[in-house]
Amino acid sequence: MSEHHFVFVHGAGHGGWCWYKLANSLRLNGHKATCIDLKGAGINQTDPNTVSSLDDYNQPLNDFLSKLPLDQKVILVSHSVGGGSMTAAMCQYPSKVSMAVYVAAAMVKPGTMIPPVLKEVLKICSGMIETEAEKIWDFTYGNGPENLPTSMTMKPEFIQDKYYNESPTEDYTLATTLLRPAPVMAFAGIVDIPEAPETDKIPRVYIKTGKDNMFQSNRQDLMVSLWPPAQYFLLEESDHSAFFSQPEALYKILLQAASSISP
């Protein structure tokens, strides 16, 4: 069996820990799996309120890619707004990425205008101040109330319904002990990534989540239509967090997608 190296990129509030089921399955079957903690996430010790930009937030991912040997490439796998981090990394290190997989993730072609309806949902998911966003997020104003918020935390009463409505309750319970505030200023950059033609040479895969209460089905469809991927899969029974609700099916899709490229 050919060995692939999968590098996982988490979404808002999460960390590398959320991919533990996928990482375990891949390693048991002879593949490599690296679960990145972006700046201020997971066990990264940075205060998320001090993260100033998307580049700053992505530093751990960029550091990892920059240190890969010249003859090595990885398959990037992202979730939710982590798709923006992954796309930015693809722009900076296209020669290091053999495939990019978006799992209910922000997949926006660099340098393009985003339709208002899609920009709206990306802003809500990433906590940019709007009435709808304020319904589900609590904000911290680390630079004072007169300035934009510096971090956000999903309100406890929304966590299970938005993230884990089809996931095992033990994973939901685990997540509530590990979720951290997410840096708002980092997410502002995902809709403004500059044009990078090299990213079009990287095969992209989109995995849609069919029972997602966070990223609505029609919005996912719109995003896919605006930047069509090489491969498309549907996890009909998955909530927003496929790594918890459909880990076996997601594992099989990752291997199927990876089989189309050389390790």
C-alpha beads as a LAMMPS data file, in Angstrom:
LAMMPS data file: protein, C-alpha beads

263 atoms
262 bonds

1 atom types
1 bond types

-500.0 500.0 xlo xhi
-500.0 500.0 ylo yhi
-500.0 500.0 zlo zhi

Masses

1 110.0

Atoms # bond

1 1 1 0.000 0.000 0.000
2 1 1 1.288 3.480 -0.862
3 1 1 1.879 5.721 2.118
4 1 1 0.393 9.219 2.136
5 1 1 1.011 12.029 4.600
6 1 1 -2.188 13.819 5.638
7 1 1 -1.941 17.184 7.401
8 1 1 -5.122 18.287 9.168
9 1 1 -6.215 21.903 9.682
10 1 1 -8.969 22.612 12.227
11 1 1 -11.728 25.216 12.212
12 1 1 -12.728 27.957 14.648
13 1 1 -12.326 27.140 18.322
14 1 1 -11.058 23.646 17.636
15 1 1 -7.516 22.266 17.547
16 1 1 -5.580 19.344 16.184
17 1 1 -7.353 17.194 18.802
18 1 1 -10.603 17.125 16.801
19 1 1 -8.999 14.902 14.144
20 1 1 -7.978 12.149 16.581
21 1 1 -10.207 9.447 15.053
22 1 1 -8.953 10.093 11.523
23 1 1 -5.320 10.309 12.622
24 1 1 -5.601 7.025 14.504
25 1 1 -7.194 5.172 11.566
26 1 1 -4.636 6.499 9.094
27 1 1 -1.647 5.639 11.277
28 1 1 -2.950 2.142 11.982
29 1 1 -3.122 1.578 8.239
30 1 1 0.368 2.731 7.362
31 1 1 -0.139 6.408 6.578
32 1 1 1.238 9.517 8.252
33 1 1 -1.069 12.012 9.957
34 1 1 -0.115 15.404 11.371
35 1 1 -2.701 17.462 13.251
36 1 1 -1.735 21.133 13.343
37 1 1 -2.664 23.514 16.162
38 1 1 -2.933 26.964 14.610
39 1 1 -1.839 29.946 16.678
40 1 1 -3.925 30.308 19.826
41 1 1 -5.668 26.951 19.258
42 1 1 -5.396 23.507 20.793
43 1 1 -2.273 23.340 22.971
44 1 1 -0.595 26.294 21.255
45 1 1 0.065 28.659 24.150
46 1 1 -0.589 31.924 22.314
47 1 1 -3.462 34.037 23.653
48 1 1 -5.965 34.082 20.746
49 1 1 -6.744 37.726 21.548
50 1 1 -3.218 38.625 20.400
51 1 1 -3.478 36.937 16.974
52 1 1 -3.543 39.834 14.541
53 1 1 -4.072 38.371 11.053
54 1 1 -4.586 35.249 8.968
55 1 1 -0.827 34.999 8.346
56 1 1 -0.167 35.248 12.078
57 1 1 -2.780 32.578 12.831
58 1 1 -1.344 30.281 10.155
59 1 1 2.236 30.484 11.398
60 1 1 2.361 26.888 12.775
61 1 1 1.047 25.481 9.481
62 1 1 3.400 27.624 7.422
63 1 1 6.342 26.649 9.617
64 1 1 5.519 22.974 9.139
65 1 1 5.258 23.246 5.352
66 1 1 8.406 25.348 5.040
67 1 1 10.436 22.655 6.815
68 1 1 9.300 19.757 4.648
69 1 1 12.116 18.176 2.617
70 1 1 12.204 19.293 -1.009
71 1 1 11.079 15.890 -2.270
72 1 1 8.059 15.591 0.051
73 1 1 4.469 16.679 -0.482
74 1 1 1.445 16.373 1.792
75 1 1 -2.327 16.132 1.467
76 1 1 -3.918 19.042 3.316
77 1 1 -7.338 18.433 4.914
78 1 1 -9.304 21.343 6.378
79 1 1 -12.567 21.883 8.227
80 1 1 -14.923 24.873 8.360
81 1 1 -13.107 28.244 8.336
82 1 1 -9.873 26.246 8.421
83 1 1 -10.397 26.064 4.672
84 1 1 -9.231 29.673 4.504
85 1 1 -6.038 28.796 6.372
86 1 1 -5.452 25.885 4.026
87 1 1 -6.008 27.951 0.884
88 1 1 -3.595 30.603 2.136
89 1 1 -0.993 27.903 2.807
90 1 1 -1.514 26.481 -0.697
91 1 1 -0.781 29.929 -2.112
92 1 1 2.475 30.207 -0.182
93 1 1 3.691 26.614 -0.565
94 1 1 2.107 25.163 -3.709
95 1 1 5.060 22.834 -4.327
96 1 1 4.492 21.175 -0.944
97 1 1 0.829 20.281 -1.471
98 1 1 -0.229 17.268 -3.554
99 1 1 -3.958 17.605 -2.801
100 1 1 -6.286 19.849 -0.791
101 1 1 -9.417 18.439 0.844
102 1 1 -12.170 20.748 2.113
103 1 1 -14.494 19.110 4.672
104 1 1 -17.498 21.451 4.941
105 1 1 -14.787 24.084 4.675
106 1 1 -14.412 27.563 3.237
107 1 1 -13.307 26.987 -0.353
108 1 1 -12.883 30.387 -1.990
109 1 1 -10.724 30.910 -5.055
110 1 1 -7.964 33.394 -4.232
111 1 1 -8.409 36.791 -5.817
112 1 1 -12.108 36.438 -6.672
113 1 1 -15.166 38.393 -5.646
114 1 1 -17.420 36.469 -3.291
115 1 1 -21.210 36.730 -3.760
116 1 1 -22.907 38.548 -0.856
117 1 1 -24.930 35.477 0.151
118 1 1 -21.746 33.423 0.564
119 1 1 -19.793 36.221 2.198
120 1 1 -22.633 36.524 4.700
121 1 1 -22.426 32.906 5.827
122 1 1 -18.619 33.033 5.982
123 1 1 -18.867 36.082 8.209
124 1 1 -21.393 34.376 10.475
125 1 1 -19.286 31.209 10.715
126 1 1 -16.139 33.196 11.403
127 1 1 -17.694 35.618 13.874
128 1 1 -17.392 38.900 11.992
129 1 1 -19.735 41.280 13.761
130 1 1 -23.245 41.066 12.403
131 1 1 -26.590 40.620 14.124
132 1 1 -26.794 36.940 13.216
133 1 1 -23.238 36.310 14.407
134 1 1 -23.953 37.936 17.760
135 1 1 -26.776 35.464 18.355
136 1 1 -24.427 32.489 18.545
137 1 1 -21.034 33.949 19.516
138 1 1 -19.738 35.688 22.635
139 1 1 -17.064 38.252 21.789
140 1 1 -14.006 39.467 23.700
141 1 1 -12.822 43.031 23.056
142 1 1 -9.154 42.755 23.961
143 1 1 -8.377 46.139 22.380
144 1 1 -11.267 47.937 24.036
145 1 1 -15.008 48.092 23.271
146 1 1 -14.511 50.857 20.702
147 1 1 -12.508 48.473 18.469
148 1 1 -13.318 45.236 16.670
149 1 1 -13.499 42.096 18.840
150 1 1 -10.301 40.100 19.226
151 1 1 -11.780 36.656 19.877
152 1 1 -15.046 34.771 19.898
153 1 1 -16.510 31.770 21.678
154 1 1 -19.672 29.958 20.649
155 1 1 -22.377 30.322 23.266
156 1 1 -22.762 27.027 25.182
157 1 1 -26.427 26.583 24.284
158 1 1 -25.563 26.477 20.552
159 1 1 -22.517 24.209 20.558
160 1 1 -24.229 20.846 20.228
161 1 1 -26.818 21.962 17.672
162 1 1 -24.403 23.889 15.440
163 1 1 -21.349 21.650 15.585
164 1 1 -22.282 18.184 16.805
165 1 1 -26.000 17.505 16.167
166 1 1 -25.272 14.020 14.754
167 1 1 -22.101 13.270 16.743
168 1 1 -21.703 10.876 19.691
169 1 1 -22.431 12.622 22.975
170 1 1 -19.034 11.641 24.368
171 1 1 -17.329 13.565 21.552
172 1 1 -19.544 16.569 22.247
173 1 1 -18.630 16.321 25.932
174 1 1 -14.931 16.074 25.066
175 1 1 -15.174 19.078 22.771
176 1 1 -16.787 21.277 25.428
177 1 1 -13.679 20.793 27.583
178 1 1 -11.246 21.601 24.763
179 1 1 -12.830 24.364 22.646
180 1 1 -11.019 27.694 22.937
181 1 1 -11.813 31.258 21.916
182 1 1 -11.025 31.797 18.239
183 1 1 -9.165 34.853 16.885
184 1 1 -11.569 37.057 14.952
185 1 1 -8.910 39.085 13.150
186 1 1 -7.487 35.912 11.616
187 1 1 -10.757 35.080 9.911
188 1 1 -11.168 38.507 8.370
189 1 1 -8.465 37.527 5.906
190 1 1 -10.109 34.448 4.428
191 1 1 -12.228 36.500 2.013
192 1 1 -9.256 38.592 0.837
193 1 1 -6.579 36.055 -0.137
194 1 1 -4.738 37.461 -3.195
195 1 1 -4.843 35.758 -6.575
196 1 1 -2.473 32.793 -6.845
197 1 1 -2.632 30.909 -10.183
198 1 1 -0.433 28.103 -8.832
199 1 1 -3.287 26.904 -6.601
200 1 1 -5.274 25.837 -9.674
201 1 1 -2.666 23.149 -10.324
202 1 1 -3.364 21.499 -6.951
203 1 1 -6.193 18.905 -7.103
204 1 1 -9.000 19.923 -4.788
205 1 1 -11.628 17.735 -3.131
206 1 1 -14.838 18.978 -1.525
207 1 1 -16.742 16.894 1.022
208 1 1 -20.256 18.153 1.696
209 1 1 -21.984 17.479 5.020
210 1 1 -25.666 16.644 4.562
211 1 1 -27.032 17.369 8.054
212 1 1 -24.940 20.448 8.772
213 1 1 -26.647 23.058 10.962
214 1 1 -23.682 25.439 10.722
215 1 1 -22.927 25.579 6.987
216 1 1 -26.216 25.244 5.137
217 1 1 -26.497 22.866 2.199
218 1 1 -27.328 25.507 -0.416
219 1 1 -24.390 27.669 0.675
220 1 1 -22.024 24.717 0.341
221 1 1 -23.442 24.054 -3.137
222 1 1 -22.911 27.679 -4.154
223 1 1 -19.313 27.595 -3.005
224 1 1 -18.631 24.404 -4.966
225 1 1 -20.191 25.894 -8.114
226 1 1 -17.970 28.979 -7.906
227 1 1 -14.716 26.998 -7.739
228 1 1 -15.470 23.447 -8.902
229 1 1 -13.192 20.813 -7.336
230 1 1 -11.663 17.813 -9.096
231 1 1 -13.589 15.457 -6.799
232 1 1 -16.817 15.908 -4.846
233 1 1 -18.307 13.691 -2.135
234 1 1 -21.441 13.846 -0.010
235 1 1 -21.654 12.610 3.573
236 1 1 -25.434 12.530 3.817
237 1 1 -25.609 11.728 7.545
238 1 1 -22.868 14.072 8.710
239 1 1 -23.245 17.145 10.863
240 1 1 -20.736 19.998 10.597
241 1 1 -18.125 17.880 12.362
242 1 1 -17.686 14.854 10.107
243 1 1 -14.571 13.832 12.040
244 1 1 -16.904 12.949 14.937
245 1 1 -20.205 12.026 13.299
246 1 1 -18.912 10.073 10.265
247 1 1 -15.251 9.209 10.906
248 1 1 -15.278 5.827 9.123
249 1 1 -16.964 7.217 6.011
250 1 1 -14.667 10.251 6.016
251 1 1 -11.626 7.977 6.332
252 1 1 -12.722 5.957 3.294
253 1 1 -13.291 9.124 1.252
254 1 1 -9.840 10.440 2.131
255 1 1 -8.223 7.223 0.944
256 1 1 -10.353 7.151 -2.208
257 1 1 -9.420 10.722 -3.044
258 1 1 -5.754 10.112 -2.279
259 1 1 -5.661 7.066 -4.545
260 1 1 -5.824 9.388 -7.556
261 1 1 -2.383 10.858 -6.842
262 1 1 1.098 9.509 -6.210
263 1 1 2.274 9.564 -2.569

Bonds

1 1 1 2
2 1 2 3
3 1 3 4
4 1 4 5
5 1 5 6
6 1 6 7
7 1 7 8
8 1 8 9
9 1 9 10
10 1 10 11
11 1 11 12
12 1 12 13
13 1 13 14
14 1 14 15
15 1 15 16
16 1 16 17
17 1 17 18
18 1 18 19
19 1 19 20
20 1 20 21
21 1 21 22
22 1 22 23
23 1 23 24
24 1 24 25
25 1 25 26
26 1 26 27
27 1 27 28
28 1 28 29
29 1 29 30
30 1 30 31
31 1 31 32
32 1 32 33
33 1 33 34
34 1 34 35
35 1 35 36
36 1 36 37
37 1 37 38
38 1 38 39
39 1 39 40
40 1 40 41
41 1 41 42
42 1 42 43
43 1 43 44
44 1 44 45
45 1 45 46
46 1 46 47
47 1 47 48
48 1 48 49
49 1 49 50
50 1 50 51
51 1 51 52
52 1 52 53
53 1 53 54
54 1 54 55
55 1 55 56
56 1 56 57
57 1 57 58
58 1 58 59
59 1 59 60
60 1 60 61
61 1 61 62
62 1 62 63
63 1 63 64
64 1 64 65
65 1 65 66
66 1 66 67
67 1 67 68
68 1 68 69
69 1 69 70
70 1 70 71
71 1 71 72
72 1 72 73
73 1 73 74
74 1 74 75
75 1 75 76
76 1 76 77
77 1 77 78
78 1 78 79
79 1 79 80
80 1 80 81
81 1 81 82
82 1 82 83
83 1 83 84
84 1 84 85
85 1 85 86
86 1 86 87
87 1 87 88
88 1 88 89
89 1 89 90
90 1 90 91
91 1 91 92
92 1 92 93
93 1 93 94
94 1 94 95
95 1 95 96
96 1 96 97
97 1 97 98
98 1 98 99
99 1 99 100
100 1 100 101
101 1 101 102
102 1 102 103
103 1 103 104
104 1 104 105
105 1 105 106
106 1 106 107
107 1 107 108
108 1 108 109
109 1 109 110
110 1 110 111
111 1 111 112
112 1 112 113
113 1 113 114
114 1 114 115
115 1 115 116
116 1 116 117
117 1 117 118
118 1 118 119
119 1 119 120
120 1 120 121
121 1 121 122
122 1 122 123
123 1 123 124
124 1 124 125
125 1 125 126
126 1 126 127
127 1 127 128
128 1 128 129
129 1 129 130
130 1 130 131
131 1 131 132
132 1 132 133
133 1 133 134
134 1 134 135
135 1 135 136
136 1 136 137
137 1 137 138
138 1 138 139
139 1 139 140
140 1 140 141
141 1 141 142
142 1 142 143
143 1 143 144
144 1 144 145
145 1 145 146
146 1 146 147
147 1 147 148
148 1 148 149
149 1 149 150
150 1 150 151
151 1 151 152
152 1 152 153
153 1 153 154
154 1 154 155
155 1 155 156
156 1 156 157
157 1 157 158
158 1 158 159
159 1 159 160
160 1 160 161
161 1 161 162
162 1 162 163
163 1 163 164
164 1 164 165
165 1 165 166
166 1 166 167
167 1 167 168
168 1 168 169
169 1 169 170
170 1 170 171
171 1 171 172
172 1 172 173
173 1 173 174
174 1 174 175
175 1 175 176
176 1 176 177
177 1 177 178
178 1 178 179
179 1 179 180
180 1 180 181
181 1 181 182
182 1 182 183
183 1 183 184
184 1 184 185
185 1 185 186
186 1 186 187
187 1 187 188
188 1 188 189
189 1 189 190
190 1 190 191
191 1 191 192
192 1 192 193
193 1 193 194
194 1 194 195
195 1 195 196
196 1 196 197
197 1 197 198
198 1 198 199
199 1 199 200
200 1 200 201
201 1 201 202
202 1 202 203
203 1 203 204
204 1 204 205
205 1 205 206
206 1 206 207
207 1 207 208
208 1 208 209
209 1 209 210
210 1 210 211
211 1 211 212
212 1 212 213
213 1 213 214
214 1 214 215
215 1 215 216
216 1 216 217
217 1 217 218
218 1 218 219
219 1 219 220
220 1 220 221
221 1 221 222
222 1 222 223
223 1 223 224
224 1 224 225
225 1 225 226
226 1 226 227
227 1 227 228
228 1 228 229
229 1 229 230
230 1 230 231
231 1 231 232
232 1 232 233
233 1 233 234
234 1 234 235
235 1 235 236
236 1 236 237
237 1 237 238
238 1 238 239
239 1 239 240
240 1 240 241
241 1 241 242
242 1 242 243
243 1 243 244
244 1 244 245
245 1 245 246
246 1 246 247
247 1 247 248
248 1 248 249
249 1 249 250
250 1 250 251
251 1 251 252
252 1 252 253
253 1 253 254
254 1 254 255
255 1 255 256
256 1 256 257
257 1 257 258
258 1 258 259
259 1 259 260
260 1 260 261
261 1 261 262
262 1 262 263
